[in-house]
């Protein structure tokens, strides 16, 4: 019986310490900081929109670069085509 009483007293002490005014003030301050720094749904939505725009832009640039590479490659193949007559150097 004495062990149960001691456990109850220990639990009461732990609860009292957790609810001490300085601990509650500290918790309130931490909650306020979290509210200020927390990411909102609008923040996440804006990031997703920005990522979608960036993805589209990168896709467009990649296609343009691939087209330019293909044009240069075709030009080089035309220049090096063995069936075409070569001009004399000089």
C-alpha positions as CSV (number, residue, x, y, z in Angstrom):
1,X,0.0,0.0,0.0
2,X,2.8,2.4,0.8
3,X,4.3,1.8,-2.7
4,X,1.1,2.9,-4.3
5,X,0.9,6.0,-2.1
6,X,4.5,6.9,-3.0
7,X,3.7,6.4,-6.8
8,X,0.7,8.6,-6.5
9,X,2.8,11.3,-4.7
10,X,5.5,11.0,-7.4
11,X,2.9,11.4,-10.1
12,X,1.4,14.4,-8.3
13,X,4.8,16.0,-8.0
14,X,5.5,15.4,-11.7
15,X,2.2,17.0,-12.7
16,X,2.7,19.9,-10.4
17,X,6.2,20.5,-11.9
18,X,4.9,20.3,-15.4
19,X,2.2,22.8,-14.7
20,X,4.4,25.3,-12.9
21,X,3.9,28.9,-14.1
22,X,7.3,29.2,-15.6
23,X,6.9,26.0,-17.6
24,X,3.5,27.1,-18.9
25,X,5.0,30.5,-19.9
26,X,7.8,28.7,-21.7
27,X,5.3,26.4,-23.4
28,X,3.2,29.5,-24.4
29,X,6.3,31.1,-25.9
30,X,7.3,28.0,-27.8
31,X,3.7,27.8,-29.2
32,X,3.9,31.4,-30.3
33,X,7.2,30.8,-32.1
34,X,5.8,27.8,-33.8
35,X,2.7,29.8,-35.0
36,X,5.0,32.4,-36.5
37,X,7.4,30.0,-38.2
38,X,5.0,27.3,-39.2
39,X,4.5,26.6,-42.9
40,X,1.0,27.4,-44.1
41,X,-1.1,25.7,-46.7
42,X,-0.7,28.8,-48.9
43,X,3.1,28.5,-48.6
44,X,3.1,24.9,-49.7
45,X,0.8,25.7,-52.6
46,X,3.1,28.5,-53.7
47,X,6.1,26.2,-53.6
48,X,4.2,23.6,-55.7
49,X,3.2,26.3,-58.3
50,X,6.9,27.5,-58.5
51,X,8.1,23.9,-58.9
52,X,5.6,23.4,-61.7
53,X,6.7,26.6,-63.5
54,X,10.3,25.6,-63.1
55,X,9.7,22.2,-64.5
56,X,7.9,23.6,-67.5
57,X,10.7,26.1,-68.1
58,X,13.4,23.3,-67.9
59,X,11.4,21.1,-70.3
60,X,11.2,24.0,-72.8
61,X,14.9,24.8,-72.5
62,X,15.8,21.1,-72.9
63,X,13.8,20.9,-76.0
64,X,15.4,24.0,-77.5
65,X,18.9,22.7,-76.7
66,X,18.1,19.3,-78.2
67,X,16.8,21.0,-81.4
68,X,20.0,23.1,-81.5
69,X,22.2,20.1,-81.0
70,X,20.3,18.3,-83.8
71,X,20.8,21.2,-86.2
72,X,24.6,21.4,-85.4
73,X,24.8,17.6,-85.8
74,X,23.1,17.7,-89.1
75,X,25.4,20.5,-90.3
76,X,28.4,18.6,-89.3
77,X,27.2,15.5,-91.0
78,X,26.6,17.5,-94.2
79,X,30.2,18.9,-94.0
80,X,31.7,15.5,-93.4
81,X,29.6,13.6,-95.9
82,X,32.0,11.6,-98.1
83,X,29.7,11.9,-101.1
84,X,30.1,15.7,-101.2
85,X,33.1,17.1,-103.1
86,X,35.8,18.7,-100.9
87,X,37.2,22.1,-101.5
88,X,40.9,22.6,-101.6
89,X,42.4,24.2,-98.6
90,X,44.0,27.5,-98.9
